[in-house]
Amino acid sequence: MNATIIFILLFGLMLTGMPVSISLGLTVLSFLFFMTDVPIEAVALKLFTGIEKFEIMAIPFFILAGNFLTHGASRGG
C-alpha cells in the first residue's frame, strides 16, 4: 500500500511540471515524515556523513564538467 502511495505522489508531482530531482526529494521527505518512525536527526546525520566519501564527489563534478563543456562550446568565437 505504501508503494502505491509513493508512486502516485511521485508521478503526480512530475505531471505538474516539477523537475524530477525535486519530485524525488519531496516524495522521499514526505515518506520519511508521514510513513516511517525513523528520526529525522538520523537521516540528516546519514546524509552529512555520506558527503565525506570521495567517490560520491565525482557525480557533481561530472555534471559541472558537462555544464562547462556545454556553455563553453556555445560561446565560441
PQR file with spaces between the fields and no chain letter, atoms N, CA, C, O and H, PARSE charges and radii, in Angstrom:
ATOM       1  N    MET     1       0.822   -1.197    0.000 -0.4000 1.5000
ATOM       2  CA   MET     1       0.000    0.000    0.000 -0.0000 2.0000
ATOM       3  C    MET     1       0.866    1.262    0.000  0.5500 1.7000
ATOM       4  O    MET     1       0.569    2.231   -0.699 -0.5500 1.4000
ATOM       5  N    ASN     2       1.941    1.236    0.795 -0.4000 1.5000
ATOM       6  CA   ASN     2       2.815    2.405    0.840 -0.0000 2.0000
ATOM       7  C    ASN     2       3.471    2.667   -0.513  0.5500 1.7000
ATOM       8  O    ASN     2       3.652    3.820   -0.904 -0.5500 1.4000
ATOM       9  H    ASN     2       2.182    0.449    1.362  0.4000 1.0000
ATOM      10  N    ALA     3       3.823    1.614   -1.218 -0.4000 1.5000
ATOM      11  CA   ALA     3       4.485    1.779   -2.509 -0.0000 2.0000
ATOM      12  C    ALA     3       3.561    2.455   -3.523  0.5500 1.7000
ATOM      13  O    ALA     3       4.017    3.283   -4.311 -0.5500 1.4000
ATOM      14  H    ALA     3       3.676    0.677   -0.901  0.4000 1.0000
ATOM      15  N    THR     4       2.290    2.120   -3.514 -0.4000 1.5000
ATOM      16  CA   THR     4       1.370    2.761   -4.459 -0.0000 2.0000
ATOM      17  C    THR     4       1.197    4.242   -4.135  0.5500 1.7000
ATOM      18  O    THR     4       1.109    5.070   -5.042 -0.5500 1.4000
ATOM      19  H    THR     4       1.919    1.447   -2.874  0.4000 1.0000
ATOM      20  N    ILE     5       1.149    4.575   -2.854 -0.4000 1.5000
ATOM      21  CA   ILE     5       1.033    5.983   -2.462 -0.0000 2.0000
ATOM      22  C    ILE     5       2.270    6.757   -2.900  0.5500 1.7000
ATOM      23  O    ILE     5       2.163    7.884   -3.384 -0.5500 1.4000
ATOM      24  H    ILE     5       1.220    3.902   -2.118  0.4000 1.0000
ATOM      25  N    ILE     6       3.435    6.156   -2.731 -0.4000 1.5000
ATOM      26  CA   ILE     6       4.680    6.815   -3.115 -0.0000 2.0000
ATOM      27  C    ILE     6       4.721    7.052   -4.613  0.5500 1.7000
ATOM      28  O    ILE     6       5.071    8.146   -5.057 -0.5500 1.4000
ATOM      29  H    ILE     6       3.522    5.241   -2.338  0.4000 1.0000
ATOM      30  N    PHE     7       4.366    6.036   -5.404 -0.4000 1.5000
ATOM      31  CA   PHE     7       4.413    6.205   -6.854 -0.0000 2.0000
ATOM      32  C    PHE     7       3.365    7.198   -7.345  0.5500 1.7000
ATOM      33  O    PHE     7       3.630    7.967   -8.269 -0.5500 1.4000
ATOM      34  H    PHE     7       4.081    5.148   -5.043  0.4000 1.0000
ATOM      35  N    ILE     8       2.196    7.191   -6.747 -0.4000 1.5000
ATOM      36  CA   ILE     8       1.172    8.167   -7.133 -0.0000 2.0000
ATOM      37  C    ILE     8       1.646    9.586   -6.825  0.5500 1.7000
ATOM      38  O    ILE     8       1.464   10.497   -7.633 -0.5500 1.4000
ATOM      39  H    ILE     8       1.981    6.566   -5.996  0.4000 1.0000
ATOM      40  N    LEU     9       2.257    9.768   -5.651 -0.4000 1.5000
ATOM      41  CA   LEU     9       2.770   11.090   -5.285 -0.0000 2.0000
ATOM      42  C    LEU     9       3.887   11.515   -6.232  0.5500 1.7000
ATOM      43  O    LEU     9       3.924   12.666   -6.668 -0.5500 1.4000
ATOM      44  H    LEU     9       2.406    9.028   -4.995  0.4000 1.0000
ATOM      45  N    LEU    10       4.792   10.601   -6.552 -0.4000 1.5000
ATOM      46  CA   LEU    10       5.899   10.916   -7.445 -0.0000 2.0000
ATOM      47  C    LEU    10       5.404   11.302   -8.836  0.5500 1.7000
ATOM      48  O    LEU    10       5.814   12.330   -9.375 -0.5500 1.4000
ATOM      49  H    LEU    10       4.762    9.666   -6.198  0.4000 1.0000
ATOM      50  N    PHE    11       4.541   10.499   -9.410 -0.4000 1.5000
ATOM      51  CA   PHE    11       4.044   10.804  -10.752 -0.0000 2.0000
ATOM      52  C    PHE    11       3.140   12.041  -10.750  0.5500 1.7000
ATOM      53  O    PHE    11       3.115   12.797  -11.721 -0.5500 1.4000
ATOM      54  H    PHE    11       4.209    9.664   -8.972  0.4000 1.0000
ATOM      55  N    GLY    12       2.403   12.240   -9.660 -0.4000 1.5000
ATOM      56  CA   GLY    12       1.575   13.444   -9.562 -0.0000 2.0000
ATOM      57  C    GLY    12       2.420   14.708   -9.544  0.5500 1.7000
ATOM      58  O    GLY    12       2.079   15.699  -10.190 -0.5500 1.4000
ATOM      59  H    GLY    12       2.423   11.626   -8.872  0.4000 1.0000
ATOM      60  N    LEU    13       3.528   14.671   -8.801 -0.4000 1.5000
ATOM      61  CA   LEU    13       4.406   15.840   -8.773 -0.0000 2.0000
ATOM      62  C    LEU    13       5.072   16.070  -10.127  0.5500 1.7000
ATOM      63  O    LEU    13       5.232   17.211  -10.560 -0.5500 1.4000
ATOM      64  H    LEU    13       3.805   13.866   -8.276  0.4000 1.0000
ATOM      65  N    MET    14       5.459   14.984  -10.791 -0.4000 1.5000
ATOM      66  CA   MET    14       6.102   15.153  -12.102 -0.0000 2.0000
ATOM      67  C    MET    14       5.106   15.632  -13.155  0.5500 1.7000
ATOM      68  O    MET    14       5.480   16.369  -14.068 -0.5500 1.4000
ATOM      69  H    MET    14       5.329   14.057  -10.439  0.4000 1.0000
ATOM      70  N    LEU    15       3.856   15.225  -13.040 -0.4000 1.5000
ATOM      71  CA   LEU    15       2.846   15.673  -14.008 -0.0000 2.0000
ATOM      72  C    LEU    15       2.519   17.153  -13.855  0.5500 1.7000
ATOM      73  O    LEU    15       2.046   17.782  -14.801 -0.5500 1.4000
ATOM      74  H    LEU    15       3.553   14.626  -12.299  0.4000 1.0000
ATOM      75  N    THR    16       2.764   17.708  -12.683 -0.4000 1.5000
ATOM      76  CA   THR    16       2.519   19.135  -12.500 -0.0000 2.0000
ATOM      77  C    THR    16       3.623   19.998  -13.100  0.5500 1.7000
ATOM      78  O    THR    16       3.526   21.225  -13.092 -0.5500 1.4000
ATOM      79  H    THR    16       3.149   17.197  -11.915  0.4000 1.0000
ATOM      80  N    GLY    17       4.667   19.365  -13.619 -0.4000 1.5000
ATOM      81  CA   GLY    17       5.743   20.117  -14.250 -0.0000 2.0000
ATOM      82  C    GLY    17       6.935   20.337  -13.343  0.5500 1.7000
ATOM      83  O    GLY    17       7.851   21.077  -13.699 -0.5500 1.4000
ATOM      84  H    GLY    17       4.745   18.368  -13.627  0.4000 1.0000
ATOM      85  N    MET    18       6.943   19.719  -12.194 -0.4000 1.5000
ATOM      86  CA   MET    18       8.057   19.863  -11.267 -0.0000 2.0000
ATOM      87  C    MET    18       9.241   19.028  -11.763  0.5500 1.7000
ATOM      88  O    MET    18       9.038   17.924  -12.270 -0.5500 1.4000
ATOM      89  H    MET    18       6.198   19.118  -11.905  0.4000 1.0000
ATOM      90  N    PRO    19      10.464   19.525  -11.628 -0.5600 1.5000
ATOM      91  CA   PRO    19      11.629   18.732  -12.056  0.2800 2.0000
ATOM      92  C    PRO    19      11.704   17.402  -11.312  0.5500 1.7000
ATOM      93  O    PRO    19      11.224   17.275  -10.186 -0.5500 1.4000
ATOM      94  N    VAL    20      12.316   16.416  -11.964 -0.4000 1.5000
ATOM      95  CA   VAL    20      12.378   15.066  -11.412 -0.0000 2.0000
ATOM      96  C    VAL    20      13.138   15.048  -10.080  0.5500 1.7000
ATOM      97  O    VAL    20      12.741   14.353   -9.145 -0.5500 1.4000
ATOM      98  H    VAL    20      12.706   16.519  -12.879  0.4000 1.0000
ATOM      99  N    SER    21      14.219   15.808  -10.003 -0.4000 1.5000
ATOM     100  CA   SER    21      15.011   15.787   -8.772 -0.0000 2.0000
ATOM     101  C    SER    21      14.217   16.320   -7.583  0.5500 1.7000
ATOM     102  O    SER    21      14.293   15.765   -6.487 -0.5500 1.4000
ATOM     103  H    SER    21      14.541   16.372  -10.763  0.4000 1.0000
ATOM     104  N    ILE    22      13.468   17.377   -7.791 -0.4000 1.5000
ATOM     105  CA   ILE    22      12.668   17.936   -6.702 -0.0000 2.0000
ATOM     106  C    ILE    22      11.497   17.014   -6.376  0.5500 1.7000
ATOM     107  O    ILE    22      11.126   16.874   -5.211 -0.5500 1.4000
ATOM     108  H    ILE    22      13.407   17.828   -8.681  0.4000 1.0000
ATOM     109  N    SER    23      10.916   16.389   -7.389 -0.4000 1.5000
ATOM     110  CA   SER    23       9.827   15.436   -7.147 -0.0000 2.0000
ATOM     111  C    SER    23      10.308   14.256   -6.320  0.5500 1.7000
ATOM     112  O    SER    23       9.622   13.823   -5.394 -0.5500 1.4000
ATOM     113  H    SER    23      11.217   16.503   -8.335  0.4000 1.0000
ATOM     114  N    LEU    24      11.484   13.735   -6.648 -0.4000 1.5000
ATOM     115  CA   LEU    24      12.038   12.629   -5.867 -0.0000 2.0000
ATOM     116  C    LEU    24      12.323   13.059   -4.435  0.5500 1.7000
ATOM     117  O    LEU    24      12.033   12.321   -3.493 -0.5500 1.4000
ATOM     118  H    LEU    24      12.041   14.087   -7.400  0.4000 1.0000
ATOM     119  N    GLY    25      12.885   14.235   -4.269 -0.4000 1.5000
ATOM     120  CA   GLY    25      13.202   14.718   -2.934 -0.0000 2.0000
ATOM     121  C    GLY    25      11.964   14.910   -2.085  0.5500 1.7000
ATOM     122  O    GLY    25      11.941   14.496   -0.926 -0.5500 1.4000
ATOM     123  H    GLY    25      13.121   14.834   -5.033  0.4000 1.0000
ATOM     124  N    LEU    26      10.935   15.527   -2.638 -0.4000 1.5000
ATOM     125  CA   LEU    26       9.702   15.742   -1.880 -0.0000 2.0000
ATOM     126  C    LEU    26       8.997   14.431   -1.564  0.5500 1.7000
ATOM     127  O    LEU    26       8.395   14.287   -0.500 -0.5500 1.4000
ATOM     128  H    LEU    26      10.953   15.863   -3.580  0.4000 1.0000
ATOM     129  N    THR    27       9.070   13.475   -2.485 -0.4000 1.5000
ATOM     130  CA   THR    27       8.461   12.173   -2.231 -0.0000 2.0000
ATOM     131  C    THR    27       9.165   11.457   -1.093  0.5500 1.7000
ATOM     132  O    THR    27       8.515   10.887   -0.216 -0.5500 1.4000
ATOM     133  H    THR    27       9.559   13.592   -3.349  0.4000 1.0000
ATOM     134  N    VAL    28      10.494   11.484   -1.102 -0.4000 1.5000
ATOM     135  CA   VAL    28      11.254   10.832   -0.029 -0.0000 2.0000
ATOM     136  C    VAL    28      11.004   11.526    1.311  0.5500 1.7000
ATOM     137  O    VAL    28      10.817   10.861    2.330 -0.5500 1.4000
ATOM     138  H    VAL    28      11.022   11.947   -1.814  0.4000 1.0000
ATOM     139  N    LEU    29      11.000   12.852    1.311 -0.4000 1.5000
ATOM     140  CA   LEU    29      10.756   13.573    2.566 -0.0000 2.0000
ATOM     141  C    LEU    29       9.361   13.309    3.123  0.5500 1.7000
ATOM     142  O    LEU    29       9.193   13.131    4.330 -0.5500 1.4000
ATOM     143  H    LEU    29      11.152   13.393    0.484  0.4000 1.0000
ATOM     144  N    SER    30       8.366   13.283    2.243 -0.4000 1.5000
ATOM     145  CA   SER    30       7.011   13.012    2.718 -0.0000 2.0000
ATOM     146  C    SER    30       6.892   11.577    3.228  0.5500 1.7000
ATOM     147  O    SER    30       6.168   11.320    4.190 -0.5500 1.4000
ATOM     148  H    SER    30       8.503   13.427    1.263  0.4000 1.0000
ATOM     149  N    PHE    31       7.602   10.636    2.588 -0.4000 1.5000
ATOM     150  CA   PHE    31       7.606    9.262    3.081 -0.0000 2.0000
ATOM     151  C    PHE    31       8.247    9.189    4.461  0.5500 1.7000
ATOM     152  O    PHE    31       7.725    8.520    5.354 -0.5500 1.4000
ATOM     153  H    PHE    31       8.190   10.845    1.807  0.4000 1.0000
ATOM     154  N    LEU    32       9.380    9.874    4.642 -0.4000 1.5000
ATOM     155  CA   LEU    32      10.059    9.840    5.937 -0.0000 2.0000
ATOM     156  C    LEU    32       9.240   10.504    7.034  0.5500 1.7000
ATOM     157  O    LEU    32       9.229   10.030    8.170 -0.5500 1.4000
ATOM     158  H    LEU    32       9.804   10.417    3.918  0.4000 1.0000
ATOM     159  N    PHE    33       8.560   11.589    6.711 -0.4000 1.5000
ATOM     160  CA   PHE    33       7.786   12.301    7.727 -0.0000 2.0000
ATOM     161  C    PHE    33       6.511   11.571    8.123  0.5500 1.7000
ATOM     162  O    PHE    33       6.170   11.519    9.304 -0.5500 1.4000
ATOM     163  H    PHE    33       8.569   11.974    5.788  0.4000 1.0000
ATOM     164  N    PHE    34       5.804   11.009    7.151 -0.4000 1.5000
ATOM     165  CA   PHE    34       4.461   10.514    7.419 -0.0000 2.0000
ATOM     166  C    PHE    34       4.325    9.005    7.496  0.5500 1.7000
ATOM     167  O    PHE    34       3.372    8.522    8.108 -0.5500 1.4000
ATOM     168  H    PHE    34       6.080   11.051    6.191  0.4000 1.0000
ATOM     169  N    MET    35       5.228    8.236    6.907 -0.4000 1.5000
ATOM     170  CA   MET    35       5.015    6.792    6.813 -0.0000 2.0000
ATOM     171  C    MET    35       6.043    5.952    7.564  0.5500 1.7000
ATOM     172  O    MET    35       5.930    4.726    7.574 -0.5500 1.4000
ATOM     173  H    MET    35       6.003    8.628    6.409  0.4000 1.0000
ATOM     174  N    THR    36       7.033    6.565    8.188 -0.4000 1.5000
ATOM     175  CA   THR    36       8.022    5.800    8.949 -0.0000 2.0000
ATOM     176  C    THR    36       8.198    6.395   10.334  0.5500 1.7000
ATOM     177  O    THR    36       7.738    7.499   10.622 -0.5500 1.4000
ATOM     178  H    THR    36       7.124    7.561    8.180  0.4000 1.0000
ATOM     179  N    ASP    37       8.872    5.640   11.180 -0.4000 1.5000
ATOM     180  CA   ASP    37       9.185    6.114   12.528 -0.0000 2.0000
ATOM     181  C    ASP    37      10.654    6.460   12.669  0.5500 1.7000
ATOM     182  O    ASP    37      11.162    6.566   13.786 -0.5500 1.4000
ATOM     183  H    ASP    37       9.246    4.742   10.947  0.4000 1.0000
ATOM     184  N    VAL    38      11.353    6.639   11.536 -0.4000 1.5000
ATOM     185  CA   VAL    38      12.774    6.964   11.568 -0.0000 2.0000
ATOM     186  C    VAL    38      12.935    8.408   12.033  0.5500 1.7000
ATOM     187  O    VAL    38      12.278    9.299   11.495 -0.5500 1.4000
ATOM     188  H    VAL    38      10.941    6.552   10.629  0.4000 1.0000
ATOM     189  N    PRO    39      13.802    8.660   13.028 -0.5600 1.5000
ATOM     190  CA   PRO    39      14.010   10.047   13.445  0.2800 2.0000
ATOM     191  C    PRO    39      14.713   10.861   12.357  0.5500 1.7000
ATOM     192  O    PRO    39      15.637   10.377   11.703 -0.5500 1.4000
ATOM     193  N    ILE    40      14.270   12.079   12.178 -0.4000 1.5000
ATOM     194  CA   ILE    40      14.822   12.942   11.139 -0.0000 2.0000
ATOM     195  C    ILE    40      16.292   13.249   11.421  0.5500 1.7000
ATOM     196  O    ILE    40      17.069   13.457   10.490 -0.5500 1.4000
ATOM     197  H    ILE    40      13.520   12.472   12.709  0.4000 1.0000
ATOM     198  N    GLU    41      16.674   13.280   12.685 -0.4000 1.5000
ATOM     199  CA   GLU    41      18.076   13.536   13.020 -0.0000 2.0000
ATOM     200  C    GLU    41      18.981   12.436   12.475  0.5500 1.7000
ATOM     201  O    GLU    41      20.100   12.712   12.043 -0.5500 1.4000
ATOM     202  H    GLU    41      16.042   13.111   13.442  0.4000 1.0000
ATOM     203  N    ALA    42      18.508   11.198   12.492 -0.4000 1.5000
ATOM     204  CA   ALA    42      19.297   10.088   11.958 -0.0000 2.0000
ATOM     205  C    ALA    42      19.465   10.213   10.448  0.5500 1.7000
ATOM     206  O    ALA    42      20.524    9.892    9.910 -0.5500 1.4000
ATOM     207  H    ALA    42      17.598   10.974   12.843  0.4000 1.0000
ATOM     208  N    VAL    43      18.431   10.674    9.769 -0.4000 1.5000
ATOM     209  CA   VAL    43      18.514   10.866    8.312 -0.0000 2.0000
ATOM     210  C    VAL    43      19.503   11.980    7.994  0.5500 1.7000
ATOM     211  O    VAL    43      20.316   11.840    7.080 -0.5500 1.4000
ATOM     212  H    VAL    43      17.570   10.935   10.205  0.4000 1.0000
ATOM     213  N    ALA    44      19.446   13.075    8.728 -0.4000 1.5000
ATOM     214  CA   ALA    44      20.364   14.189    8.488 -0.0000 2.0000
ATOM     215  C    ALA    44      21.804   13.768    8.759  0.5500 1.7000
ATOM     216  O    ALA    44      22.707   14.139    8.009 -0.5500 1.4000
ATOM     217  H    ALA    44      18.786   13.189    9.470  0.4000 1.0000
ATOM     218  N    LEU    45      22.026   13.008    9.810 -0.4000 1.5000
ATOM     219  CA   LEU    45      23.372   12.535   10.129 -0.0000 2.0000
ATOM     220  C    LEU    45      23.911   11.628    9.038  0.5500 1.7000
ATOM     221  O    LEU    45      25.081   11.729    8.669 -0.5500 1.4000
ATOM     222  H    LEU    45      21.293   12.707   10.419  0.4000 1.0000
ATOM     223  N    LYS    46      23.073   10.747    8.520 -0.4000 1.5000
ATOM     224  CA   LYS    46      23.493    9.836    7.450 -0.0000 2.0000
ATOM     225  C    LYS    46      23.816   10.617    6.169  0.5500 1.7000
ATOM     226  O    LYS    46      24.757   10.271    5.454 -0.5500 1.4000
ATOM     227  H    LYS    46      22.122   10.666    8.819  0.4000 1.0000
ATOM     228  N    LEU    47      23.041   11.667    5.878 -0.4000 1.5000
ATOM     229  CA   LEU    47      23.310   12.475    4.690 -0.0000 2.0000
ATOM     230  C    LEU    47      24.651   13.190    4.796  0.5500 1.7000
ATOM     231  O    LEU    47      25.423   13.211    3.837 -0.5500 1.4000
ATOM     232  H    LEU    47      22.277   11.948    6.458  0.4000 1.0000
ATOM     233  N    PHE    48      24.927   13.769    5.947 -0.4000 1.5000
ATOM     234  CA   PHE    48      26.169   14.520    6.101 -0.0000 2.0000
ATOM     235  C    PHE    48      27.389   13.618    6.149  0.5500 1.7000
ATOM     236  O    PHE    48      28.454   14.016    5.678 -0.5500 1.4000
ATOM     237  H    PHE    48      24.300   13.752    6.726  0.4000 1.0000
ATOM     238  N    THR    49      27.272   12.418    6.700 -0.4000 1.5000
ATOM     239  CA   THR    49      28.415   11.508    6.690 -0.0000 2.0000
ATOM     240  C    THR    49      28.631   10.920    5.304  0.5500 1.7000
ATOM     241  O    THR    49      29.753   10.538    4.970 -0.5500 1.4000
ATOM     242  H    THR    49      26.406   12.095    7.082  0.4000 1.0000
ATOM     243  N    GLY    50      27.587   10.840    4.492 -0.4000 1.5000
ATOM     244  CA   GLY    50      27.737   10.328    3.136 -0.0000 2.0000
ATOM     245  C    GLY    50      28.432   11.305    2.206  0.5500 1.7000
ATOM     246  O    GLY    50      29.010   10.898    1.198 -0.5500 1.4000
ATOM     247  H    GLY    50      26.676   11.151    4.762  0.4000 1.0000
ATOM     248  N    ILE    51      28.382   12.600    2.536 -0.4000 1.5000
ATOM     249  CA   ILE    51      29.025   13.617    1.709 -0.0000 2.0000
ATOM     250  C    ILE    51      30.542   13.487    1.767  0.5500 1.7000
ATOM     251  O    ILE    51      31.232   13.863    0.820 -0.5500 1.4000
ATOM     252  H    ILE    51      27.912   12.931    3.355  0.4000 1.0000
ATOM     253  N    GLU    52      31.060   12.962    2.859 -0.4000 1.5000
ATOM     254  CA   GLU    52      32.500   12.901    3.047 -0.0000 2.0000
ATOM     255  C    GLU    52      33.191   11.848    2.188  0.5500 1.7000
ATOM     256  O    GLU    52      34.421   11.816    2.144 -0.5500 1.4000
ATOM     257  H    GLU    52      30.499   12.656    3.628  0.4000 1.0000
ATOM     258  N    LYS    53      32.458   11.003    1.518 -0.4000 1.5000
ATOM     259  CA   LYS    53      33.064    9.963    0.692 -0.0000 2.0000
ATOM     260  C    LYS    53      33.571   10.575   -0.611  0.5500 1.7000
ATOM     261  O    LYS    53      32.858   11.310   -1.294 -0.5500 1.4000
ATOM     262  H    LYS    53      31.459   11.029    1.554  0.4000 1.0000
ATOM     263  N    PHE    54      34.808   10.255   -0.933 -0.4000 1.5000
ATOM     264  CA   PHE    54      35.447   10.850   -2.101 -0.0000 2.0000
ATOM     265  C    PHE    54      34.819   10.373   -3.406  0.5500 1.7000
ATOM     266  O    PHE    54      34.729   11.144   -4.362 -0.5500 1.4000
ATOM     267  H    PHE    54      35.388    9.658   -0.378  0.4000 1.0000
ATOM     268  N    GLU    55      34.387    9.125   -3.461 -0.4000 1.5000
ATOM     269  CA   GLU    55      33.831    8.565   -4.703 -0.0000 2.0000
ATOM     270  C    GLU    55      32.539    9.262   -5.099  0.5500 1.7000
ATOM     271  O    GLU    55      32.266    9.429   -6.288 -0.5500 1.4000
ATOM     272  H    GLU    55      34.461    8.499   -2.685  0.4000 1.0000
ATOM     273  N    ILE    56      31.745    9.668   -4.121 -0.4000 1.5000
ATOM     274  CA   ILE    56      30.464   10.303   -4.420 -0.0000 2.0000
ATOM     275  C    ILE    56      30.666   11.704   -4.991  0.5500 1.7000
ATOM     276  O    ILE    56      29.804   12.204   -5.712 -0.5500 1.4000
ATOM     277  H    ILE    56      31.967    9.532   -3.156  0.4000 1.0000
ATOM     278  N    MET    57      31.780   12.336   -4.681 -0.4000 1.5000
ATOM     279  CA   MET    57      32.042   13.683   -5.184 -0.0000 2.0000
ATOM     280  C    MET    57      32.251   13.705   -6.693  0.5500 1.7000
ATOM     281  O    MET    57      32.188   14.773   -7.303 -0.5500 1.4000
ATOM     282  H    MET    57      32.481   11.930   -4.095  0.4000 1.0000
ATOM     283  N    ALA    58      32.498   12.552   -7.310 -0.4000 1.5000
ATOM     284  CA   ALA    58      32.675   12.507   -8.758 -0.0000 2.0000
ATOM     285  C    ALA    58      31.386   12.868   -9.500  0.5500 1.7000
ATOM     286  O    ALA    58      31.445   13.406  -10.606 -0.5500 1.4000
ATOM     287  H    ALA    58      32.549   11.685   -6.815  0.4000 1.0000
ATOM     288  N    ILE    59      30.237   12.583   -8.917 -0.4000 1.5000
ATOM     289  CA   ILE    59      28.962   12.821   -9.599 -0.0000 2.0000
ATOM     290  C    ILE    59      28.715   14.316   -9.829  0.5500 1.7000
ATOM     291  O    ILE    59      28.475   14.700  -10.973 -0.5500 1.4000
ATOM     292  H    ILE    59      30.188   12.147   -8.019  0.4000 1.0000
ATOM     293  N    PRO    60      28.758   15.182   -8.807 -0.5600 1.5000
ATOM     294  CA   PRO    60      28.524   16.603   -9.088  0.2800 2.0000
ATOM     295  C    PRO    60      29.612   17.228   -9.953  0.5500 1.7000
ATOM     296  O    PRO    60      29.331   18.131  -10.741 -0.5500 1.4000
ATOM     297  N    PHE    61      30.861   16.755   -9.813 -0.4000 1.5000
ATOM     298  CA   PHE    61      31.922   17.294  -10.657 -0.0000 2.0000
ATOM     299  C    PHE    61      31.742   16.882  -12.113  0.5500 1.7000
ATOM     300  O    PHE    61      32.086   17.645  -13.016 -0.5500 1.4000
ATOM     301  H    PHE    61      31.089   16.021   -9.172  0.4000 1.0000
ATOM     302  N    PHE    62      31.213   15.697  -12.349 -0.4000 1.5000
ATOM     303  CA   PHE    62      30.929   15.269  -13.716 -0.0000 2.0000
ATOM     304  C    PHE    62      29.841   16.138  -14.333  0.5500 1.7000
ATOM     305  O    PHE    62      29.934   16.521  -15.500 -0.5500 1.4000
ATOM     306  H    PHE    62      30.934   15.078  -11.615  0.4000 1.0000
ATOM     307  N    ILE    63      28.816   16.447  -13.557 -0.4000 1.5000
ATOM     308  CA   ILE    63      27.750   17.330  -14.037 -0.0000 2.0000
ATOM     309  C    ILE    63      28.292   18.732  -14.287  0.5500 1.7000
ATOM     310  O    ILE    63      27.936   19.366  -15.280 -0.5500 1.4000
ATOM     311  H    ILE    63      28.741   16.135  -12.610  0.4000 1.0000
ATOM     312  N    LEU    64      29.148   19.220  -13.396 -0.4000 1.5000
ATOM     313  CA   LEU    64      29.753   20.537  -13.567 -0.0000 2.0000
ATOM     314  C    LEU    64      30.615   20.592  -14.821  0.5500 1.7000
ATOM     315  O    LEU    64      30.583   21.582  -15.552 -0.5500 1.4000
ATOM     316  H    LEU    64      29.437   18.705  -12.589  0.4000 1.0000
ATOM     317  N    ALA    65      31.386   19.536  -15.076 -0.4000 1.5000
ATOM     318  CA   ALA    65      32.209   19.498  -16.283 -0.0000 2.0000
ATOM     319  C    ALA    65      31.338   19.488  -17.538  0.5500 1.7000
ATOM     320  O    ALA    65      31.690   20.115  -18.537 -0.5500 1.4000
ATOM     321  H    ALA    65      31.412   18.732  -14.482  0.4000 1.0000
ATOM     322  N    GLY    66      30.214   18.789  -17.498 -0.4000 1.5000
ATOM     323  CA   GLY    66      29.292   18.792  -18.630 -0.0000 2.0000
ATOM     324  C    GLY    66      28.713   20.168  -18.888  0.5500 1.7000
ATOM     325  O    GLY    66      28.547   20.572  -20.039 -0.5500 1.4000
ATOM     326  H    GLY    66      29.928   18.279  -16.686  0.4000 1.0000
ATOM     327  N    ASN    67      28.402   20.897  -17.809 -0.4000 1.5000
ATOM     328  CA   ASN    67      27.895   22.265  -17.967 -0.0000 2.0000
ATOM     329  C    ASN    67      28.960   23.182  -18.544  0.5500 1.7000
ATOM     330  O    ASN    67      28.658   24.029  -19.384 -0.5500 1.4000
ATOM     331  H    ASN    67      28.537   20.569  -16.874  0.4000 1.0000
ATOM     332  N    PHE    68      30.210   23.021  -18.100 -0.4000 1.5000
ATOM     333  CA   PHE    68      31.298   23.823  -18.671 -0.0000 2.0000
ATOM     334  C    PHE    68      31.444   23.551  -20.159  0.5500 1.7000
ATOM     335  O    PHE    68      31.590   24.482  -20.951 -0.5500 1.4000
ATOM     336  H    PHE    68      30.455   22.333  -17.418  0.4000 1.0000
ATOM     337  N    LEU    69      31.404   22.296  -20.537 -0.4000 1.5000
ATOM     338  CA   LEU    69      31.551   21.958  -21.955 -0.0000 2.0000
ATOM     339  C    LEU    69      30.383   22.459  -22.784  0.5500 1.7000
ATOM     340  O    LEU    69      30.576   22.918  -23.910 -0.5500 1.4000
ATOM     341  H    LEU    69      31.285   21.540  -19.894  0.4000 1.0000
ATOM     342  N    THR    70      29.179   22.379  -22.247 -0.4000 1.5000
ATOM     343  CA   THR    70      28.009   22.846  -22.990 -0.0000 2.0000
ATOM     344  C    THR    70      28.036   24.343  -23.196  0.5500 1.7000
ATOM     345  O    THR    70      27.807   24.816  -24.309 -0.5500 1.4000
ATOM     346  H    THR    70      29.022   22.006  -21.332  0.4000 1.0000
ATOM     347  N    HIS    71      28.309   25.095  -22.154 -0.4000 1.5000
ATOM     348  CA   HIS    71      28.289   26.544  -22.255 -0.0000 2.0000
ATOM     349  C    HIS    71      29.551   27.073  -22.918  0.5500 1.7000
ATOM     350  O    HIS    71      29.516   28.134  -23.542 -0.5500 1.4000
ATOM     351  H    HIS    71      28.496   24.711  -21.249  0.4000 1.0000
ATOM     352  N    GLY    72      30.646   26.372  -22.801 -0.4000 1.5000
ATOM     353  CA   GLY    72      31.879   26.816  -23.457 -0.0000 2.0000
ATOM     354  C    GLY    72      31.823   26.649  -24.963  0.5500 1.7000
ATOM     355  O    GLY    72      32.387   27.461  -25.697 -0.5500 1.4000
ATOM     356  H    GLY    72      30.675   25.510  -22.294  0.4000 1.0000
ATOM     357  N    ALA    73      31.148   25.605  -25.436 -0.4000 1.5000
ATOM     358  CA   ALA    73      31.053   25.362  -26.876 -0.0000 2.0000
ATOM     359  C    ALA    73      30.108   26.352  -27.543  0.5500 1.7000
ATOM     360  O    ALA    73      30.298   26.692  -28.711 -0.5500 1.4000
ATOM     361  H    ALA    73      30.690   24.946  -24.840  0.4000 1.0000
ATOM     362  N    SER    74      29.099   26.817  -26.825 -0.4000 1.5000
ATOM     363  CA   SER    74      28.133   27.739  -27.435 -0.0000 2.0000
ATOM     364  C    SER    74      28.658   29.175  -27.489  0.5500 1.7000
ATOM     365  O    SER    74      28.089   30.002  -28.202 -0.5500 1.4000
ATOM     366  H    SER    74      28.945   26.541  -25.876  0.4000 1.0000
ATOM     367  N    ARG    75      29.709   29.487  -26.768 -0.4000 1.5000
ATOM     368  CA   ARG    75      30.260   30.841  -26.754 -0.0000 2.0000
ATOM     369  C    ARG    75      31.490   30.967  -27.652  0.5500 1.7000
ATOM     370  O    ARG    75      32.262   31.918  -27.532 -0.5500 1.4000
ATOM     371  H    ARG    75      30.172   28.816  -26.189  0.4000 1.0000
ATOM     372  N    GLY    76      31.657   30.026  -28.529 -0.4000 1.5000
ATOM     373  CA   GLY    76      32.840   30.045  -29.380 -0.0000 2.0000
ATOM     374  C    GLY    76      32.941   31.313  -30.223  0.5500 1.7000
ATOM     375  O    GLY    76      31.938   31.956  -30.530 -0.5500 1.4000
ATOM     376  H    GLY    76      31.030   29.253  -28.626  0.4000 1.0000
ATOM     377  N    GLY    77      34.165   31.655  -30.586 -0.4000 1.5000
ATOM     378  CA   GLY    77      34.296   32.914  -31.279 -0.0000 2.0000
ATOM     379  C    GLY    77      35.070   32.836  -32.466  0.5500 1.7000
ATOM     380  O    GLY    77      35.256   33.843  -33.149 -0.5500 1.4000
ATOM     381  H    GLY    77      34.980   31.132  -30.337  0.4000 1.0000
